[in-house]
């Protein structure tokens, strides 16, 4: 459904919309909507919209919006919730009135202003979705062009901001570029709720009990909870601080011409150091509790997720990601209580960390979860930077999947994924899905393929495209049984569909990796 006049509203000065107080509540007010509700917010169209908050026990609550009036009573725990009937798309800045009448007759109210109705997306993960627009490529130009008053953002401050050159510097870059592409195509208000924290493992983002029910995670938690392991970690943490000071002193001495000073020796890292940091029991589920749960059950159209770097510190955790991400998806969907909410995530890009290819495979396996999509970014990472600046294409690829999977738009919005193989005349013939207008090699000949026989020794392979299939062979492997593509942390690979979407790395074998 198009929102008439949305594009014309782009010329409205954002300052008109953002110059008002965050929320208008009368001085003696005792009714409080949840923190996620506020001026400039976007409500989800087309489905029931929960509105909730607190008030004195037994108080009669009335929520009025868009011609609707919904009533309830606050419980003994002061909590209340109502559900608005499905709303129509609206670009008009309207008010929501929440009023309360306590048992003693005292009245209070809250007014939320500049409310739009469109599509709301929940955005979460670690640093690569937390980094703001100032950290993206062409940041100055992107910021100056960010005049989109119908895009609204709710980030770390929990306040809703109207998108403008003045405010977009606070926006998550991936979330913003995703939302901007949605708006350009759909022409409806877009709400983006971002809850992300850098350098965080996936087990912090789901309910603690769900993590404890994963055998792998429970086993690691038990190991790192051992007092000896905890002591080793504390000692290493102290020693690494001392070592850093010693290194700085050594560098200073060298710069002054003192060539005789010995370079400090770094302390030996405990065997379970990374696991101990990632699986501290007191932190398990903490970000779910503090950042995700307070947003639930705000009505949303879908979820985008960009995380996995932290869980790639060691091979076992990279492999276990295929168990953990589906648990996160299921736990979030269950908590929201709105069925199989679309969940679109980013597969890790190319980078030099040695286990990233295992995490990418885990992410690929997670597509087995219903109503999910995965944006492949193997070609837009940065060999030397874990935080690549090309956030525009990340947002674009997430949006393309949303157009196809969520909005039913025509066109190929997904990357090619390996589907099946057959062996013929000493060659392996690979079939893919999501080939769009056809498979192609970006550049000259296909790169990134390896082939192996039963001895499991892989050799670089020649590969070509014929009849929209990839044919792989090598003179060193007469009887091939397996192929791997882009199977490295930072691979040199170039298989795409003609829609310019890169194929996901994959392997046809299931041989043990470690």
N, C-alpha and C positions, 0 to 999 in steps of 0.2 A: 504494500500500500504506500503510495507516494504522499508526502506531506506538502500540500500546496503552499507555496510561498516560502519554503525553507531556504532556498538559495537566495532569494531576494533579501532575507533577513540578515544575510552575511554582512551587509553594510552597516548594521546597527553598531554603534560604538560599545565595545564590551564594558567600558567603565560605567555605563548606565546600569548594567546588570549586576556589577560586582561591588558597587559603592554602598550597598545596603548592609545592615548588620547581618551577622551569620544567621540568627534566628530571633524572631520577635516573641518574647514570652513576657506576660505581664508581671509586674514586680512581685506580687504575692503568689505567683504560679507554683503549683505543686505537681502539675502534669509535665512529664518530660518524655519526648520521643527518643528513641535510641539514637546514639551518636551519628550513625550513618545517614540519618535524615537531616536535611538542612537546606538553606537557601541555595538556589541554582541547581537543585538535583534533577535527575532524570528518572522517571518511573517507567517500568517495563510495560510495553503495550501487549495486548492480546491474551494475557493470562491473569489469574487472580493476583492481587498485589497485597502482601501482608504489610501492615503498619503496626509497630509495637513500641512499647516504652514502659514507663513507671508512673505511678500515681498512688495516693493514699489507698489503703485496702478498702475495698467496697465502693470506691468512687465510680460514678457512672461516666464513661468515656464516650465521646462522640467525635468521630472523624468525618470531616466534610471535604469533598474534593470532586470536581468535574460533575456536579449535580448529584453526587451520591452522598448518602449519610449512613454511616455504619456505627453501631453502638455495641458496647460491651461493659463489663464491670471489672475493675482491677481486683486481682486476687489477693489473698492474705500476704503473699510475698511481694506485693506492690506491682507485680507485672500485669500487663494487659496486651492484647493483640486483637486486631480486627483484620478483615480481608476485604479490600475493595474489589468489586466485580471488574472483569477485564476492561481495560481502558483503550480508547482509540488514540492513534497517533495524533500528537498535538505539538505545534511549534509556538503556541501562545504561552506566554509566561503567566501562569495562574497561581493562586494561593491555596494552600491546604490549611484548614482550621482544625485544630485539635482542642477540644474543650473538656473540662472535668468538673463534675459536681460531687463534692465529698458528702459523706453521710451526715455531717453537721451543717450542710448547706453551703459551705464555702465553695466558690467557683474559681476556676483558673483556666487559662487557655494558652496555646502556643500557635503562632502563625508562621508557616514556612512559605517563603515567597519565591517567585521566578521558577516555578516547577514546570518542566516539560514532560512529554510522554513519547518514548521512542524505544530504542534497544539499549540494554545495559549489559556490559560484559565485565566479569570479574577477572582480574589479571594478577598473577602471582608467580613467585619463584625467587631466584637469588639475583646476584649483581647484574647480570646481563639484561634483566627486565627492570631492575631498579635504577640503572643509570639513566640520568635525565637527558633531555634533548640537547643540552649544551655539550654532551660527550659524543654526539653523533656526527657523522660526516656532514660537511656544509652547514654547520650549526647556525652560523650567522644568518644565512639566507633562509633556512628553515624557520628560525624564530621570527624573522621579520615578516614572513608570509603566513604566520599562524593565526590568521583572523577568521576563526570559526566559532561564532557565538552559540551555535547549536551543538557543539561538542563540549561536554562538561566532564570534569575530572575530580575524583575523590582519592586523595593519596595519603601520605603520612600524617598530615594534620587532621584528617577526617573531615575537613571542610570541602564543600563542592566549589570548584573554580570554573569560571567561564573561560573557554580557550581564547587566548589573545596573545600578541607578542609580549605582553607584560607578565602573563601567568604561565605560559607554556614552558618556561625554563625550569619549572618545578615538576613538569610531567615526565613520567617514565617514557623514554624514547620509543621503545617497542610498542607500548600501549598506545601512544599518541599516533604513530604512523599506521598502526592497525586501525584505530578508530577513524582516522582521517580517510583512509581508503574505504571503510564501510560507509561513511557519510557521503562521500563523492558518488558512490554507486547507488546507495539506497535512498538518499535524500530524506532522511528522518533524523531526529535528534539522537545523539549517541552519548551514553553515559559510560564512563570508564572508572571502575573501582580498583585501585592498585594496592595490593598488600604484598610487599616483597622486601627481603633483607639479604644483603650480600653475604657470601661465604657461609651459607646455611645448607645443611643436609636435609634430604627429603623427610627423614624421620622426625624432624622438628615440626613438620607441616601437617601431620595427621594426628588423630587422637592417640594418646599414649597406649591405650589398651589394644588398639589395632596394630601398633608396632610390636607390642609384646606378643601378639598372636602369630607373628611371622617367625618361623623357626630360626632362620638365619640371623635375624636381628636379635632375637632373644638370646641366642648363643653368644653373640658378640657382646651384648650388654652384660651377661654373666661373667665373661672373661675380663672385660675392662673394669668391672666393679671390684675385682680382686685388690685388696689393700696394697699388695706388692706392686701391681701395675700402676696404681694411683700414685704411689711414692716415686716410682721411676719417672712418671710423667711430670710430677712436681719438681723433681730434681733436674730433669732435662730442661724444663721451662726456666728455672733459675740459671742454669749453666749457659743456656743459649743467650740470655740477656747479658751475662758477663762476657761471653764470646763476642757479641756485637760491639760492646764497648772496646774490647781488646782489638778488634778489627779496625775500628775507627782510629784508635790510637796508633796502630801499625801504619795505616794509610797516611796519617799526619806525619809520622816519623819519616816515612819514605819520601813524602813530598818535600821534606826539609833536607833531603840528601843523606839521611842515615841508612846506609845499605846493610848494616850489620844486624839490624833488628830482625828477629825471627818471626815469621808469619804464624799467628796463633792457629792452633789445631782445633777444629770444631768438635763439640761434644758428640758422642755417639748417640744416635736417636734410638729410643727403646723400640722393640719389635712391634708393639701394639700402640704406638704413639698416635697415629692417625685415627685408628679405630677408637681410641680412648677419647679423642676430641669429638669425633662424630657421634659417638654413642654414649655420652654422659646421661645417665638415667634421669637426672634432675632436669635436663633440657628436652628430653623426648616429649614431643607433643606441645612444647611451650608456645611455639608460634601459631599453632592451630588455636590454642586457647586464647592467646592475646590478640591475634590479628584476623583470623578467619571466622571463628565462632561468633564474634560480635556483629559480623555482617549477615550471618545466616538468620532468618530466611529471606533476606531482601530479594525481590523478584529479579531474575536475570535471564538473559537470552542464552548465555554460554560462558565458558571459562577458557582463558588462554594461560599457558604454563611454560616457563622457561627456566629450567633448573637441571642439575645433574653434574655440574662441574665438581662440586664438593664431594659427591659420591663416587668420583673417579680417582680417588687418591690411591686405591689399591684394587687389584684385579677382582678379588672376591666381591667387593662392594659394587664394582661396575657390573658384574654378572647378576648380583642380587637385585639390581634396579628393576629387572623384569618382573620380579615379585612385588616390589615395593610400590611402584607407580600405580599398578592396578588397584592396590589396596587404598592408596590415597584417593583415586578417582571414585571408587565405590563408597568410601567413608564420607566424602564430601557430598556425593549425590544423595546418600541416605540422610545426611544431616539437613540438606536443603529440602528434602521431601517433595521434589518436583520431577521425579522420574529420571530418565537418563539424559541429564543436561549435557549438551554438546561440550566436549572437552578436546581442545586443540593445543598441541604442545610442539615445542621446538626440539628437533634432534641436534645434538651438539655439533658445532662447526669444526672445521679443520683447525688443529692446534697441536702443539708438540707434546702434551702430556701423554705418557705412554699407555694409558688404559682407556683412552677416549673411544677407541674403535669398539671396545667391548660394551661400553655404555650405549653407544649408538645402536649396536645390535639389540641390546635390551629394550631400547626405546622402540625399535622396529617391531619387536615381538609384542609390544603393548598395544599395537593396532588391532589385536584380537579382541580387545575390549570394545563392546558395542558403542557406537556413536562417538568415536574418537577420530582425530586426524593428526597428521604429523608433518610439520614444515621441515623440509630438508635444507640444510645450510652448509653443506660440505664444501661449497665453493666461495663462501663469503666470509670466512673467518680470517684471522690474521696470525700467521706463523709466529710472530713475535709478541703478540698481545692477546691475553685471555679475554679482553674486552674489546672485540672488534668494533670499529666505528660505523660499519654499514648496518644500521638498525632499520633503515628504510626498507630494504629488501626482506628483512625478517618480518616486519609488520605486513608488508605486501603479501608474502607467501602465506602467512596466517590468515589474512583476509581472503585470499583466493580459495583457501580450503573452506572458510566460512560461507563464501558465496555458493560453492558447490554443495557442501554437506548440509548447511543450515538453511540457506535461502533458496536453494533449488535453481540457481542461475546456470545457464548453458555455458559450455566451455570446459576445458580441462584445467582444473585448479590444483591438481596434486602431482607430485613427482612420480616418476616410474619406480615401481617396486618389483623386485624379483618375484616370479610366480612359480615357475617350474623349469625342469631341465630334461633333456634326453641326450643319450650318447649315440653317435653314429659316425662310423668310419674314422675313429680316432679323434673325433672332435666333440665338444659339448655345445649343444644348442640351447640357448636360454630364452625363456618367454617371460614377458613383463606385462604388468597391468598399468593403467594410467599412461599409456603411450601417446595419447592425444592425437595430433596430426602425424605422428610417426617418431621413431627414435632417430637420434642424430649424434654425431661426434662434434663437440665444440672444438674447432681447430682442424687438424688433419686426421691422422689415424687415432682409433680408440686407444686410450691409455688406462692403466690401473687394474688390469686383469692378471690373475695368477691361476695356475692350473696344477693339479696334483694327481698322482696315481694312488694305489692302495698303500704305498709306503708313507703317505702323508707328507711328502716333501714337495713344497710348492716352488714353481718356477715362473718367471715372467712369461706372459702368454701374448700371442697375437690375437687380435679380436677384430671382427668386422660385423657390419649390419647387413642382413639380407632378409627380405620379406618381413620386416619389422621385428626380427629376432636378432640376437647377438650370438655369433658363432666364435667359439674360443678354441685355440689349439696351440701346441708347442711341439717342436721336434724332439724335445727332451722327455716328453711324456707320451708314449705310444698308446697306453691304455688308461686314459684319464677317467677319474671318478668324481672329481670335485673342482669347483671354481670359487675363487674369492675376488671381490671387486672393492677397490678403495679400502682395503683391509690394513689400515695404518692410522696412527693418530693424525698425521698431516699428509694425506695422500695426494699424489698427482693423478687426477682422474678427470674424465671429460664426457661421460655419457649423459645425454639430456633427452627430453622430448622436444619437439619443435616449438613448444610453448615456452621454451627457455627455462624449464624446471629441471634441476639435476636429479639423476637417479640416486636413490639411497644406497650407501655401502651395504654389502651383504656377503654371506658365504652360503654355499649350498650344502656344506658338510655340517655335522654336529660333533666333530671330534673335540676332545677335551682341550681347553685352552691353557690350563695351568694345573 
